[in-house]
Amino acid sequence: TSLAPARYQWRIDLAAPEISFVQIDPQLAVTSQNAISFAFASNETSHFECALDNEMYTACASPAVFSNLNEGSHAFHVSAIDVAANQSQTLDYLWTVDLTVPAVLLGNIVPQTGVTNASQASVEFSANETATFYCSVDGSVATVCSSPFATSFFNEGPHTISIYAKDQAGNSSDAVSVNWV
């Protein structure tokens, strides 16, 4: 009879690991950047599985970096699997890559462009997508504006109203100008 009996110890782990994002760059719902980085961590020793959009889950490490993304909606999914094979809930992040510059569309212009003796002008405009508009009069610093944009001219000579749009992703259109003499 041995003096010390043989012993085997083990621990039962039924708890799934908890996973969280540490950093997302850029962290925007809509962005003009076609690259993104996800840093994530688990509350216990784990390995990770990731998927981008509808791709299959594969082993991954933090940070997961993706580049050359196509324009459109994207989804990143990550889960943690601990040493006991317990799997966390999937952590998801949804965003949209918008690489398209908005277009400024002119509407009613009063007075009509060209030669005029009017001391006031008004321009209606819109864009082909949700955007913030910026207006400039005679080369001044552009400020946020809305349609219709009206202004007064205080001296004779040529005058210009320039309008550009910036969408939710930060894409800026070229300025569209309306000129009077």
N, C-alpha and C positions, 0 to 999 in steps of 0.2 A: 504494500500500500504506500503510495507516495504521500509525503507530508503536506505538499501543497497541491490541492486539486486543480485541474485545468479549468481556466475560466475564459469565457469569450463575452465581450461586452459590445453592445451596439446601441444605436440611438435611432428611434423612429422619428422621421421628419415628414410630416404631412402638410406643412405650411408652404404655400407657394411664395417665391421671392417677390419682393416689391421692386418695381422698376420706375425710374423717373428720368426726365430729360434734365440734364445739367446745363446745357447751352444749345441753342439753335441759332445759326448764323446764315443768312439774315432771318430774323423772326418777324416775318410779315405775311399776312394772309394773301396779299398780292404783291409781287415783286417783279422788277425788270431784270433781275439777276438770274442767270440760267445755271447757277451753281448753289449748293446748299450743304451745310455741315451739321450733323447731329451728334452731340455728346450726351451719353446716357450712362446710368449706373444702377446697380442693384444693391439692396441692403444686405446681401450675403454673397458668398462666393458663387459665381454663376458664369455660364457662357451664354452668348446671345445669338439670336437668329433674327435676321432682318429681311424685309422685302420692300421694294420700291414699286409703286403702282400695282399692277397685277402679276408681277414676277413671282417666282417660287421663293420661299424662305430659304436662306442660306446662312451659314455661320458668318458672324461679323464681329467686329470689335469697335469700341468707341475711340475716337469719333468716326462715324460713317460719313463719307464725303461723296457727293454726287456732282458731276459737272456735265456740261453740254446737254442740259435738259431741254426738251422741246417745249414750245409754247403750249400752254394749256394747264389743266388741273393735274395735280400730283398728290400722291399719298405715300407716306413713309410709315412702316409698321415695324415694331421691334418687340421682342419678348425675351425674358430671362429664364434660364433653366438651371436649377441648383444641382448640387452633387447628388441629391436623392432623386433627381429627375422630376421634381415638381416644377411646373411651368407657370410663370406669371401671366396675368392678363396682358393682352396685347396693348401696347401703347401706340397711338396713332397720331400723326400730324398731317394736316391737309393744307395745301397752299396752291396758288396759281402763278405760273410764270407768264407774264405779259410782256412781250417784246415789241408790240405794235404801237407805233406813235399815233396819237389821236389826230384827227383831221378837223380843222376849224372850218365850219360852213357858214358863209355870210348870208344874212337875210335882208331885210329892208334897210336901206341906207338913205338918210334924209340929211341934207339935200343930196341929190345924185352927185356922184363924183365928177370931177372936172372943174370948170370955171364957175365960181359962185360968189355972191356978195353976202352970203349968210354968215352970221357970227356964231352960230350954234350948229352942232352936228349930232346925229344919233345913228348908231349902228346896232342892228340886231345880229346875233350869231348863236351858233350851237356847235356841238361836236358829235362825232359818230359813236361816242362812248361817254360814260360818266367822267367828267373832268372838272378841274378848277381852271378858271380863265384869268388871264393877266392882260391888262391894257396899258398902253403907253400913248401919250399925246406928244407929238412933235419931238420924239427922242427922249422924253423923260423916263425915269426909272419906272418899269412896269409894276403895277400893283394889282391885287386881286380885284376883279370886277365881275359884273353880271350883265346879262342881256336884258333889255337894251342898254347900251352904254351911251351916255350923253355927255357932251362937253361944250364949253364955250371957247371961242377963239378971241383973243384980246388984241391981236394986231393983224395987219394986212399981210398977205403973202401966202406961200404954200403951207398947207397943214396936212398932217398924217396921223391917223389912229392906227396903231399896230396891236394885234391881238394874238396871243398864243394860248394853248391849252396844255395842262399837265394832268395826266391820268392818275389813277390810284396807285399804279406801280412806279410812278415817277418819270414816265416817258413824257418828253416835251415835244410839242409840235414846232414846226417852223412858224415864224410870225407871219400873219396875213395882214397886209396893210391896205388902208383905204386912204386915197389922196384927193385933196382939193387944192385949187389954185386961187 
